[in-house]
């Protein structure tokens, strides 16, 4: 796989109606930063089968997409994720995963029936993900799509383990940042010249004494990051616009 695009899918009506606060987005973004990567997108959606399927279809349609999905893999009537994954990414059928069945039976004994055992019904070719808290398995498909519980204490260690396998070596990201005493339209012509493989952002803010704009430029190529950043410096110096540099990475 070439350059991966990472996505988070957070499933739970209780997050959208504010009965619970999402903790997955911040965690995943920070975990990826530690590996020199970033999220390409994050979705928080309600427990709606149609919406889950459509979201999975969209993410799967994107080249080199990798998905971390949280929630909906339990055994209650509103846990739709397992079946939706089967419809979107497999043949639509759930089958009994024998290893998952053994784990659940060993963990719960007679209490595995009639409901918890449903968590062993997984899409064809699913592989188990170890749950470090209670051993109840999560699952993945194609080494690209990872489906975990909504509980952060269970799923976040899984994410770390997955990233260790997917990205064994951290990439260095070279970032340069400045704040200029001007409106961002003074620098739009420079922004238009940024190379495609350079990440840049412009964050304007109005202060009591005038406008400021924070410019950030980053790339995995150290020389390209510096050269791109220098383009802003030259324009600011040419226009006699005050600016201050921030921590350089």
C-alpha positions as CSV (number, residue, x, y, z in Angstrom):
1,X,0.0,0.0,0.0
2,X,1.3,3.5,-0.8
3,X,0.4,6.6,1.2
4,X,-2.5,5.5,3.6
5,X,-5.5,7.6,4.4
6,X,-6.7,7.1,7.9
7,X,-10.4,7.5,9.0
8,X,-12.2,7.3,12.2
9,X,-15.8,6.2,12.4
10,X,-17.5,6.8,15.8
11,X,-20.9,5.1,16.0
12,X,-23.3,6.0,18.8
13,X,-26.5,8.0,19.2
14,X,-25.5,8.6,22.8
15,X,-22.6,10.8,21.6
16,X,-24.7,12.9,19.3
17,X,-27.3,13.5,21.9
18,X,-24.5,14.3,24.4
19,X,-25.3,11.5,26.9
20,X,-21.6,10.6,26.4
21,X,-18.6,12.6,25.4
22,X,-16.5,11.4,22.5
23,X,-12.9,10.5,23.4
24,X,-11.9,8.7,20.3
25,X,-11.2,11.6,17.9
26,X,-8.5,13.2,20.1
27,X,-6.9,9.9,20.9
28,X,-6.7,8.7,17.3
29,X,-5.3,12.0,16.0
30,X,-2.6,12.0,18.7
31,X,-1.7,8.3,18.1
32,X,-1.3,9.1,14.4
33,X,0.8,12.2,15.1
34,X,3.2,10.0,17.1
35,X,3.7,7.9,13.9
36,X,4.1,10.9,11.6
37,X,0.6,10.6,10.1
38,X,-2.8,12.3,10.4
39,X,-6.5,11.6,9.9
40,X,-8.0,12.3,6.6
41,X,-11.5,12.3,8.0
42,X,-13.6,11.5,11.0
43,X,-17.3,10.7,11.2
44,X,-19.7,10.6,14.2
45,X,-22.9,9.0,13.2
46,X,-26.0,7.6,15.0
47,X,-27.0,4.0,15.3
48,X,-28.7,3.8,12.0
49,X,-28.0,0.8,9.8
50,X,-28.5,2.6,6.5
51,X,-26.2,5.4,7.5
52,X,-23.5,3.0,8.8
53,X,-23.5,1.0,5.5
54,X,-23.3,4.2,3.4
55,X,-20.5,5.5,5.5
56,X,-18.6,2.3,5.3
57,X,-19.1,2.1,1.5
58,X,-17.8,5.6,1.1
59,X,-14.6,5.0,3.1
60,X,-14.0,1.7,1.4
61,X,-14.3,3.4,-2.0
62,X,-11.3,5.7,-1.2
63,X,-7.9,4.5,-2.4
64,X,-5.6,3.2,0.4
65,X,-8.2,4.0,3.1
66,X,-7.7,2.5,6.6
67,X,-10.6,2.7,9.1
68,X,-10.8,2.7,12.9
69,X,-14.4,2.1,13.8
70,X,-15.7,2.4,17.4
71,X,-19.0,1.1,18.7
72,X,-21.9,-1.1,17.8
73,X,-20.2,-4.6,17.9
74,X,-22.0,-5.8,21.0
75,X,-25.1,-8.1,21.3
76,X,-27.9,-5.6,22.1
77,X,-30.6,-4.8,19.5
78,X,-29.0,-1.4,18.7
79,X,-25.6,-2.9,17.9
80,X,-25.7,-2.9,14.1
81,X,-22.1,-2.7,13.2
82,X,-21.3,-6.4,12.6
83,X,-24.2,-6.8,10.2
84,X,-23.6,-3.5,8.5
85,X,-19.9,-4.5,7.9
86,X,-21.1,-7.7,6.3
87,X,-23.4,-5.9,3.9
88,X,-20.9,-3.1,3.0
89,X,-17.6,-5.0,3.0
90,X,-18.4,-8.7,2.6
91,X,-21.1,-10.9,1.2
92,X,-23.9,-9.8,3.5
93,X,-23.9,-12.9,5.7
94,X,-22.7,-13.3,9.3
95,X,-21.1,-16.6,10.2
96,X,-20.1,-18.0,13.5
97,X,-16.4,-17.3,14.1
98,X,-15.3,-20.5,15.9
99,X,-12.4,-18.9,17.8
100,X,-14.6,-16.0,18.9
101,X,-17.3,-18.5,20.0
102,X,-14.8,-20.4,22.1
103,X,-13.5,-17.2,23.7
104,X,-17.0,-16.0,24.7
105,X,-18.0,-19.4,26.0
106,X,-14.8,-19.7,28.0
107,X,-15.3,-16.2,29.4
108,X,-19.0,-16.4,30.3
109,X,-19.9,-20.0,30.5
110,X,-23.6,-20.6,30.5
111,X,-24.1,-16.8,30.6
112,X,-22.9,-16.7,27.0
113,X,-26.4,-17.7,25.9
114,X,-28.6,-16.5,24.5
115,X,-27.3,-13.0,23.8
116,X,-23.5,-12.5,24.3
117,X,-22.7,-15.3,21.9
118,X,-24.1,-13.2,19.1
119,X,-20.8,-11.3,19.2
120,X,-19.2,-14.3,17.6
121,X,-21.4,-13.8,14.5
122,X,-19.0,-12.0,12.2
123,X,-18.5,-11.2,8.5
124,X,-16.8,-13.8,6.4
125,X,-13.0,-13.7,6.6
126,X,-13.0,-11.5,9.7
127,X,-9.9,-11.7,11.9
128,X,-10.1,-11.2,15.7
129,X,-8.6,-8.3,17.6
130,X,-7.6,-9.0,21.2
131,X,-9.5,-7.1,23.8
132,X,-7.0,-6.4,26.6
133,X,-9.7,-5.6,29.2
134,X,-12.2,-8.4,29.1
135,X,-11.0,-10.6,26.3
136,X,-14.3,-10.2,24.4
137,X,-13.0,-10.1,20.8
138,X,-13.2,-7.2,18.3
139,X,-12.5,-7.9,14.6
140,X,-10.9,-6.6,11.4
141,X,-11.2,-7.2,7.6
142,X,-8.5,-7.1,5.0
143,X,-5.9,-5.6,7.4
144,X,-7.5,-2.2,6.6
145,X,-10.8,-2.0,8.5
146,X,-10.8,-2.3,12.3
147,X,-13.9,-2.6,14.3
148,X,-13.6,-2.1,18.1
149,X,-15.9,-1.5,21.1
150,X,-17.1,2.0,21.9
151,X,-15.3,1.8,25.3
152,X,-12.0,3.8,25.1
153,X,-10.3,1.6,27.7
154,X,-10.8,-1.4,25.4
155,X,-10.4,0.1,22.0
156,X,-7.5,2.5,22.4
157,X,-4.9,-0.1,23.3
158,X,-6.1,-2.0,20.2
159,X,-5.4,1.1,18.1
160,X,-1.9,1.4,19.5
161,X,-1.2,-2.3,18.7
162,X,-2.6,-1.9,15.2
163,X,-0.5,1.1,14.4
164,X,2.6,-0.6,15.7
165,X,2.0,-3.3,13.0
166,X,0.9,-0.9,10.2
167,X,3.5,1.7,10.9
168,X,6.6,0.1,12.6
169,X,8.7,3.2,12.0
170,X,7.8,6.8,12.8
171,X,8.0,9.3,9.9
172,X,9.4,12.7,10.7
173,X,7.2,15.7,9.8
174,X,9.0,19.0,9.3
175,X,6.8,21.9,10.3
176,X,7.5,25.7,10.2
177,X,5.1,28.3,11.6
178,X,4.9,32.0,11.8
179,X,2.4,34.7,12.8
180,X,2.2,37.8,10.5
181,X,0.7,41.2,11.3
182,X,-1.6,41.3,8.3
183,X,-4.8,39.8,6.8
184,X,-4.4,36.4,5.1
185,X,-5.2,37.9,1.6
186,X,-1.7,39.4,1.7
187,X,-0.4,35.8,1.3
188,X,-2.9,34.1,-0.9
189,X,-0.6,34.3,-4.0
190,X,2.0,32.4,-2.0
191,X,-0.6,29.8,-0.9
192,X,-1.6,29.2,-4.5
193,X,2.1,28.2,-5.3
194,X,2.4,25.6,-2.5
195,X,3.4,22.2,-3.9
196,X,0.8,19.5,-3.7
197,X,2.8,17.4,-1.3
198,X,3.2,20.3,1.2
199,X,0.6,20.7,3.9
200,X,-0.2,24.3,4.7
201,X,-2.8,26.2,6.7
202,X,-3.8,29.8,7.2
203,X,-5.5,30.8,10.5
204,X,-6.6,34.5,10.6
205,X,-7.6,36.2,13.8
206,X,-8.6,39.8,14.6
207,X,-6.9,41.5,17.6
208,X,-7.6,44.9,19.1
209,X,-4.7,46.4,17.2
210,X,-5.4,44.7,13.9
211,X,-5.3,41.4,12.0
212,X,-2.9,38.5,12.5
213,X,-2.6,35.4,10.4
214,X,-0.8,32.2,11.5
215,X,0.8,30.3,8.7
216,X,2.0,26.7,9.0
217,X,3.9,24.7,6.4
218,X,4.8,21.0,6.8
219,X,6.2,18.2,4.8
220,X,8.0,14.9,5.2
221,X,10.7,16.4,3.0
222,X,12.8,18.7,5.2
223,X,14.2,20.7,2.2
224,X,10.8,21.1,0.6
225,X,9.2,22.3,3.9
226,X,11.9,24.9,4.4
227,X,11.8,26.1,0.7
228,X,8.0,26.4,0.9
229,X,8.2,28.3,4.1
230,X,10.8,30.7,2.8
231,X,8.3,31.7,0.1
232,X,6.2,33.3,2.8
233,X,9.2,34.9,4.4
234,X,10.3,36.6,1.2
235,X,6.9,38.1,0.6
236,X,6.5,39.4,4.1
237,X,10.0,40.9,4.0
238,X,9.3,42.4,0.6
239,X,6.0,44.0,1.9
240,X,7.6,45.1,5.2
241,X,5.1,43.1,7.2
242,X,6.0,42.3,10.7
243,X,6.0,38.6,11.7
244,X,7.3,36.3,14.4
245,X,8.6,32.8,14.0
246,X,7.4,29.9,16.3
247,X,9.0,26.6,17.2
248,X,10.5,25.0,14.2
249,X,10.4,21.1,13.9
